[in-house]
Amino acid sequence: MWNKIYLEKKLKNHPRAEAIISKLKLEVIEIDDYRDFWGKSKKPYLLKRDTLNLFISEKKGQTVKLAPDAYGKAGEPHYYFVHAYNCIYECQYCYLQGYFNTPDIVLFINHEEILWEMKKVLDSHPETSVWFHAGEFSDSLALTHLTGELELYHKFCEENPRAIIELRTKSVNVKALKTLKPLDNFIVSFSLSPEKVARRIDEKTPSIKARVKVMEELSSLGFSIAAHFDPIIYQDQFRELYKDLLQSMSNINPKLLYLSLGVVRFTKDVYREVERNYPDSLIHATTMIKSFDNKIRYSRPLRNWILSSVFDEAVEHGVRKERIYLCMED
């Protein structure tokens, strides 16, 4: 998968950089700043199938950002923190293909600065819990065998019980996670689709069966587990497919801390990239229109029917009604 490593010079002797480099054993090119190279010229998204460059860097500027409305459960403030750019997986609906100018991956290793900013945000909300989500720009677990930062964020939650960290993932790379003590405020959430759909659109990802198995394992160890049915993509018999998915999750449905439901959606630029990269995708089988937030979506009546159908199936299969929320809907 990997081609070359680009390392910021000031990180040459950094223990985390050295650990990553020692595991990959690739050519290392020293640079001053990743932004001088990464995304400077357009690199087609699908080149990630053949080769990816890896940049090891410090995150400059804002590391913790306010999440958009309806990003998480209502009632408490939600933020996401930036630990990496881009993902090793290739999901056909991924917004990153129209967001960055390159699929090359950046790993940020200045985690102490990220945690300092998280503490600053937490202190600005003294009367409530604050959510910090990982996985906005890269899968939160897929590369943790290289990066080794989970223990730092786990310790942050242990020392700050009002802080809630959610690790959003499609990965089954949980070896490092299993070495940590389960905490109520350290949540692992898995994005799931019906197996038949995932095989067509979630390329390079672990199977749904493997993800559900890991969810069961983590739940049995005492970890807080959640799920995202997002994006839901309409097709014939879609309700039956979600019924089958929920049946496969029967051991964990009652234990889910929450389940989010969201229908597939795109910005105009991302949708243009999806059409170019995956012209025969299942995504294009149903007409989409510009919606209330200028995103490309199914019509509101179809969205409402899809969401209510999956909601009803989830409740019928043991998910507590009050733990289900709609993601990115007005």
C-alpha positions in Angstrom: 0.0 0.0 0.0 2.7 2.5 1.0 5.2 4.2 -1.3 7.2 6.7 0.6 7.3 8.5 3.9 7.6 12.3 4.1 8.8 13.4 7.5 8.9 16.9 8.8 12.5 17.6 9.8 11.8 18.9 13.2 10.2 15.4 14.0 13.3 13.4 12.9 14.1 12.3 16.5 10.5 12.2 17.8 9.8 8.8 19.4 6.4 8.5 17.7 7.9 9.3 14.3 10.7 6.8 14.9 8.2 4.1 15.9 6.1 4.6 12.8 9.1 4.6 10.5 10.6 1.4 12.1 7.4 -0.5 11.5 7.1 0.4 7.8 10.7 0.4 6.7 10.2 2.6 3.7 12.2 5.4 2.1 12.0 8.5 4.2 12.2 12.0 2.6 12.7 14.9 5.0 10.7 18.1 4.4 10.1 21.3 6.2 6.3 21.3 6.2 3.8 18.7 4.9 1.7 21.5 3.4 4.5 22.3 0.9 3.9 18.9 -0.8 0.7 17.3 0.4 -2.1 18.2 -2.0 -0.2 20.8 -3.8 -1.1 19.2 -7.1 -4.2 17.2 -7.9 -3.7 13.4 -7.3 -6.6 11.3 -8.5 -8.5 9.7 -5.6 -8.4 6.2 -7.1 -4.6 6.2 -7.2 -4.9 5.1 -3.5 -5.6 1.6 -4.9 -2.0 1.4 -6.1 0.1 3.6 -3.9 -0.2 6.0 -1.0 2.4 8.3 0.4 2.5 8.8 4.2 3.2 12.2 5.8 4.3 12.4 9.4 3.6 15.9 10.7 2.5 18.2 13.5 -1.0 19.6 13.1 -0.8 23.4 12.7 -3.7 25.7 13.6 -6.9 24.5 15.1 -6.9 20.9 16.3 -10.4 20.8 17.9 -13.4 22.0 15.9 -17.0 22.5 16.7 -19.1 19.8 15.0 -22.0 20.7 12.7 -25.6 20.6 13.9 -27.1 17.1 14.3 -23.7 15.5 14.3 -24.3 13.7 17.5 -26.9 13.2 20.2 -28.7 16.4 21.2 -28.3 18.1 24.5 -24.5 18.5 24.9 -21.8 20.3 22.9 -20.0 18.2 20.2 -16.5 18.8 18.8 -14.2 16.7 16.7 -10.4 16.5 16.9 -8.0 16.2 14.0 -5.5 13.4 14.4 -5.0 12.5 10.8 -6.1 13.3 7.2 -7.4 10.6 4.8 -8.2 6.9 5.2 -6.8 3.6 4.0 -10.4 2.4 3.2 -12.2 3.2 -0.1 -15.9 3.7 0.6 -17.6 4.9 -2.6 -19.6 7.6 -0.7 -16.6 9.0 1.2 -16.7 12.8 1.2 -12.9 12.9 1.4 -12.6 12.2 -2.3 -14.0 15.7 -3.0 -12.6 17.4 0.1 -8.8 17.0 -0.2 -6.7 17.3 -3.3 -5.0 14.0 -2.7 -5.7 10.6 -1.0 -2.2 10.5 0.6 -2.4 10.1 4.3 -1.1 12.5 7.0 -0.6 11.3 10.5 -0.3 14.1 13.1 1.8 13.1 16.1 1.5 16.2 18.4 -1.2 14.6 20.5 -0.3 16.5 23.6 -1.2 19.8 21.8 -4.5 18.3 20.7 -5.3 17.1 24.2 -4.3 20.6 25.6 -6.9 22.2 23.2 -9.5 19.5 24.2 -9.0 20.4 27.9 -9.3 24.1 27.0 -12.7 23.4 25.3 -13.8 21.2 28.2 -13.1 24.0 30.7 -15.1 26.4 28.6 -18.2 24.3 29.3 -18.0 23.9 33.1 -21.6 22.9 33.6 -21.9 20.0 31.1 -20.3 17.0 29.5 -18.5 17.7 26.2 -18.2 15.2 23.3 -15.0 14.8 21.3 -15.3 12.7 18.2 -12.4 11.0 16.4 -12.9 9.9 12.8 -14.0 12.9 10.9 -11.1 12.9 8.5 -9.7 9.4 9.0 -10.8 6.2 10.6 -10.1 6.3 14.3 -8.7 2.8 14.7 -7.4 1.5 11.4 -3.8 2.7 11.9 -3.5 2.7 15.6 -1.1 -0.3 15.4 1.3 2.3 13.8 0.3 5.5 15.7 -0.1 4.2 19.3 -2.0 7.2 20.7 -5.1 5.5 22.1 -3.6 5.3 25.6 -3.2 9.1 25.8 -6.8 9.8 24.9 -8.0 7.1 27.2 -6.1 8.7 30.1 -7.6 12.0 29.2 -11.1 10.5 29.7 -10.1 8.8 32.9 -8.8 12.1 34.3 -11.7 14.2 32.9 -15.0 12.4 33.5 -17.0 15.2 31.8 -15.1 14.5 28.6 -16.7 11.9 26.3 -14.5 10.6 23.4 -16.1 8.7 20.6 -13.9 6.6 18.3 -15.8 6.3 15.0 -14.6 3.4 12.9 -15.1 0.6 10.4 -12.0 -1.2 11.6 -11.5 -4.4 13.6 -8.0 -3.3 14.6 -8.8 -3.4 18.3 -5.7 -5.1 19.8 -4.4 -1.9 21.4 -7.9 -1.0 22.6 -8.3 -4.3 24.4 -5.3 -3.4 26.6 -7.2 -0.4 28.1 -9.7 -0.4 30.9 -13.3 0.1 29.8 -14.6 3.6 30.6 -18.2 4.9 30.3 -16.9 8.0 28.6 -14.6 6.3 26.1 -17.0 5.0 23.4 -16.3 2.9 20.3 -18.8 3.3 17.6 -19.0 1.3 14.4 -20.4 2.3 11.0 -22.5 -0.5 9.6 -24.5 -1.3 6.4 -26.2 -4.5 5.3 -23.6 -7.0 4.2 -25.0 -7.0 0.7 -24.6 -3.3 0.4 -21.2 -3.1 2.2 -19.7 -5.6 -0.2 -20.5 -3.3 -3.1 -19.6 0.1 -1.7 -17.3 -0.3 1.4 -14.2 -1.3 -0.5 -11.2 -2.6 1.5 -13.1 -2.5 4.7 -13.6 -5.4 7.1 -16.8 -7.4 6.6 -19.9 -6.5 8.5 -19.8 -9.9 10.1 -16.2 -9.1 11.4 -17.3 -5.7 12.7 -20.3 -7.1 14.6 -18.1 -9.8 16.1 -15.7 -7.2 17.4 -18.6 -5.2 18.8 -19.7 -8.3 20.7 -16.2 -8.9 22.0 -15.7 -5.3 23.2 -19.2 -5.2 24.7 -18.4 -8.4 26.7 -15.3 -6.7 28.0 -17.3 -3.8 29.3 -16.6 -1.2 26.6 -19.3 1.4 25.7 -20.4 0.5 22.2 -22.5 2.4 19.7 -23.5 2.1 16.0 -24.1 4.3 13.0 -26.3 3.2 10.2 -25.0 6.0 8.0 -25.1 6.4 5.1 -28.3 4.5 4.4 -28.5 3.9 0.6 -31.9 3.0 -0.8 -32.4 0.0 -3.0 -35.1 -2.6 -3.5 -35.8 -4.6 -0.3 -33.7 -2.2 1.8 -35.9 -2.7 4.8 -35.4 -6.5 4.7 -31.7 -5.9 4.4 -31.7 -3.8 7.6 -33.8 -6.3 9.3 -31.2 -8.9 8.6 -28.4 -6.6 9.8 -30.3 -5.9 13.1 -30.9 -9.6 13.6 -27.2 -10.3 13.2 -26.7 -7.7 16.0 -29.2 -9.2 18.4 -26.6 -9.8 21.1 -25.6 -6.1 21.2 -28.8 -4.2 20.2 -30.0 -3.7 23.8 -26.6 -2.7 24.9 -26.0 0.0 22.3 -25.3 3.4 23.9 -26.9 5.0 20.9 -27.7 4.3 17.2 -27.5 7.1 14.6 -29.5 6.9 11.4 -28.5 9.0 8.4 -29.4 8.9 4.7 -26.6 9.2 2.0 -25.8 12.9 1.3 -23.1 14.9 -0.6 -21.9 18.4 -1.2 -22.0 19.3 -4.9 -18.2 18.9 -5.3 -18.1 15.5 -3.6 -21.1 14.2 -5.6 -19.3 15.2 -8.8 -16.3 13.2 -7.7 -18.4 10.2 -6.8 -20.0 10.3 -10.3 -16.6 10.4 -11.8 -15.0 7.7 -9.7 -17.9 5.3 -9.4 -20.2 5.8 -12.4 -21.8 2.4 -11.9 -22.3 2.6 -8.2 -25.4 1.6 -6.4 -25.5 5.1 -5.1 -26.7 6.4 -8.5 -29.7 4.0 -8.7 -32.1 6.5 -7.0 -32.6 10.2 -8.0 -31.1 12.8 -5.7 -31.9 16.5 -5.4 -30.5 19.6 -3.7 -31.8 19.7 -0.2 -32.4 22.1 2.6 -28.7 22.5 3.4 -27.6 22.6 -0.3 -26.4 19.0 0.0 -27.4 16.4 -2.6 -29.9 13.9 -1.1 -33.0 11.9 -1.7 -36.3 13.8 -1.6 -37.6 14.5 1.8 -40.6 12.1 1.6 -38.3 9.3 0.6 -35.8 10.2 3.4 -38.5 10.3 6.0 -39.9 6.9 4.9 -36.4 5.4 4.9 -35.5 6.7 8.3 -38.8 5.8 9.9 -38.6 2.3 8.4 -35.1 1.7 9.8 -36.1 3.3 13.1 -39.1 0.9 13.5 -36.9 -2.1 12.7 -34.3 -1.1 15.2 -36.8 -0.7 18.0 -38.4 -4.0 17.1 -35.0 -5.7 17.3 -34.2 -4.4 20.8 -32.6 -1.0 20.3 -34.0 1.4 22.9 -36.1 4.1 21.2 -34.7 7.0 23.2 -31.2 6.0 22.1 -31.8 6.4 18.4 -31.1 9.8 16.8 -31.1 11.2 13.3 -27.8 12.4 11.9 -27.5 15.6 9.8 -31.2 16.1 9.3 -33.0 19.3 10.2 
